[in-house]
Amino acid sequence: MDQGTRGELISRLAEAVGSVTAAHPVRVAVDGPPASGKTTLADELAVVLRAQDRDVIRATIDDFLVPRTQRYRRGRYSAEGCYFDAHDHAALCRVLLDPLGPGGDRRFRHAVYDRDTETPSSPPARTAPADAVLLFDGVFLLRPELIDRWDLRIFVSVPFEKTVARARDRSAAPTGPTADTAEIERSWRDRYIPSQKLYFATVRPTDHADVIVYNDQLQRPAWEVRHRV
């Protein structure tokens, strides 16, 4: 395991992306619990890769939600609902991961749902260069339906209690979303954390990760390179 500055971590991840040899765009999963720092990490990595003249596609699992009535059909705070019902993995494979993968035509769409308006979304299709990089962040990305569609698998690890604290801080920030503290606590303790425990018990995602980032110290992270890179 290595530990260093934020910049050193991002440089090491960029090297890992560069080490992947493929005849199609490199599909990178940035997995981890809610509030672990996945989105920020993927955004930082995108900046470095673009500075290296890589064409980067940024996308997130939040743009592959299913309608609210379906994702909460087991109840607003159901952990099983969070894991099994929240995302349209078939659409994710159909419009993004498979077109960018082996034998794909590289014509992709980065979203199928608008979480702000709770309506379907259909952005124009684009064609990716063969040497593009997809940086895709989200929860439950190393589940069986998706595991073989990633060319590099990054898991962002943070203790669950720290994710609760980060969610509270994010809500309290002047530029952040407003939410009731009690609602945040209940969502994390009844839905998000139990769904992550279900994920760990059934899938063991860290066993499948190529790189694990220990992100509890944001400016002094640690990382472990596992397989393939």
VENVEN-V348076 format. One record per residue. N is the residue number from 1. PHI is phi as a letter, one per 40 degrees, with the letter a starting at -180 (NA if undefined). PSI is psi in whole degrees, -180 to 180 (NA if undefined). NEAR is the number of other ideal C-beta (glycine too) atoms within 10 Angstrom. Layout:
# VENVEN-V348076
N	PHI	PSI	NEAR
N	PHI	PSI	NEAR
This chain:
# VENVEN-V348076
1	NA	139	8
2	b	156	11
3	b	143	12
4	a	-160	13
5	c	169	11
6	d	-44	16
7	c	-39	11
8	c	-39	14
9	c	-49	24
10	c	-38	18
11	c	-41	14
12	c	-38	16
13	c	-38	26
14	c	-39	20
15	c	-41	12
16	c	-42	20
17	c	-45	22
18	c	-22	14
19	c	-11	12
20	c	124	15
21	b	121	7
22	a	152	14
23	c	11	8
24	a	171	17
25	d	144	24
26	c	122	23
27	b	113	24
28	b	122	27
29	c	133	29
30	b	94	29
31	c	165	28
32	i	169	29
33	c	162	26
34	d	141	21
35	g	20	21
36	c	-14	26
37	h	20	23
38	c	-49	27
39	c	-45	18
40	c	-43	15
41	c	-46	24
42	c	-38	23
43	c	-42	14
44	c	-40	18
45	c	-37	25
46	c	-40	18
47	c	-46	11
48	c	-44	17
49	c	-40	22
50	c	-34	12
51	c	-22	9
52	c	13	11
53	g	26	7
54	c	140	18
55	c	117	14
56	b	130	22
57	b	120	20
58	b	131	15
59	a	164	20
60	a	152	17
61	c	-24	22
62	c	-18	17
63	c	11	21
64	b	36	25
65	c	160	19
66	b	166	17
67	d	151	13
68	d	-42	12
69	c	-32	8
70	c	-43	13
71	c	-17	18
72	b	21	17
73	c	-23	13
74	c	-1	14
75	h	151	11
76	d	-31	13
77	b	23	16
78	c	123	19
79	c	-41	19
80	c	-39	13
81	c	-40	18
82	c	-41	26
83	c	-44	21
84	c	-27	16
85	b	-6	14
86	c	-30	22
87	b	150	25
88	c	85	20
89	c	-31	19
90	c	-43	11
91	c	-39	16
92	d	-45	23
93	c	-42	16
94	c	-43	14
95	c	-14	21
96	b	-61	25
97	c	-44	21
98	c	-42	16
99	d	-30	20
100	c	-4	26
101	c	-170	19
102	d	128	10
103	g	-1	8
104	c	162	15
105	c	0	11
106	g	9	15
107	c	120	12
108	b	161	23
109	b	142	18
110	c	1	18
111	a	154	20
112	b	-5	20
113	a	140	19
114	b	108	15
115	c	-23	14
116	c	-41	7
117	c	-8	8
118	f	49	11
119	b	155	9
120	d	150	12
121	b	142	16
122	a	75	11
123	c	157	13
124	d	143	5
125	c	144	12
126	b	160	12
127	b	124	10
128	c	144	21
129	c	155	11
130	c	-27	11
131	b	20	13
132	c	166	20
133	b	126	27
134	c	121	24
135	b	110	26
136	b	117	27
137	b	152	26
138	i	180	22
139	c	153	22
140	g	34	23
141	c	-16	29
142	b	22	20
143	c	163	18
144	d	-33	10
145	c	-22	13
146	b	-17	22
147	d	-40	14
148	c	-1	8
149	c	5	19
150	b	139	23
151	c	-19	21
152	a	133	23
153	b	115	25
154	b	131	28
155	b	125	26
156	c	114	24
157	b	130	21
158	a	138	22
159	d	140	12
160	d	-40	17
161	c	-34	11
162	c	-32	16
163	c	-35	21
164	c	-46	19
165	c	-40	13
166	c	-38	19
167	c	-41	21
168	c	-44	16
169	c	-40	11
170	c	-41	14
171	c	-34	15
172	c	-15	12
173	c	143	10
174	d	-33	4
175	c	1	5
176	c	175	11
177	c	153	9
178	c	132	7
179	a	150	14
180	c	135	10
181	d	-41	11
182	c	-37	8
183	c	-42	11
184	c	-48	19
185	d	-46	13
186	c	-41	13
187	d	-43	19
188	c	-46	24
189	c	-27	13
190	c	-27	16
191	b	-61	22
192	c	-49	22
193	c	-46	19
194	c	-34	18
195	c	-35	22
196	c	-38	23
197	c	-38	14
198	c	-44	16
199	d	-47	21
200	c	-39	13
201	c	-36	8
202	c	-29	11
203	b	-30	16
204	f	63	11
205	c	-34	23
206	c	-22	16
207	c	-22	11
208	b	-3	19
209	c	142	25
210	c	-34	21
211	b	131	23
212	b	126	21
213	b	122	23
214	c	101	18
215	b	22	22
216	c	-29	16
217	b	100	12
218	c	-39	12
219	c	-4	8
220	b	62	13
221	c	163	22
222	b	158	16
223	a	154	21
224	b	119	15
225	c	123	16
226	c	-88	14
227	b	161	10
228	g	-21	12
229	b	NA	17
